[in-house]
């Protein structure tokens, strides 16, 4: 039973974050969670399929036709 006595002692000189530190950490965690949720929603809206460039196709066709002629 004597080995539990040191656990019950409170050191008055020990610095801890306390309730304010917990509140600040919790607010920051909620902010990060909200930002990640918003970013995920925005990334789902993005269409990663690129539309074909009509000028590139006409240029590629012109190069191929010149190569066949030349």
C-alpha positions, -999 to +999 in steps of 0.1 A: +000+000+000+029+024+005+039+023-032+006+042-040+014+071-018+036+090-043+008+089-069-015+109-046+010+137-040+005+169-060+036+189-067+027+227-065+059+236-084+049+216-115+037+235-145+008+219-164-013+233-193-045+230-173-080+236-185-071+265-207-045+244-226-071+217-231-096+242-244-071+257-269-061+223-281-097+212-285-105+243-305-075+238-327-084+202-333-120+211-343-106+238-366-083+213-384-112+188-386-134+214-402-108+225-427-101+189-437-138+183-442-141+214-463-110+205-483-124+170-490-157+185-502-138+209-525-116+181-539-146+159-547-159+188-569-128+188-590-129+170-623-095+157-630-103+146-666-088+171-690-108+182-720-090+176-753-074+207-767-089+212-803-059+232-814-035+205-804-054+179-824-054+201-855-017+208-852-010+171-847-030+163-878-011+189-898+022+175-886+012+139-895-001+150-930+032+169-937+052+138-925+032+116-949+037+140-978+073+147-971 
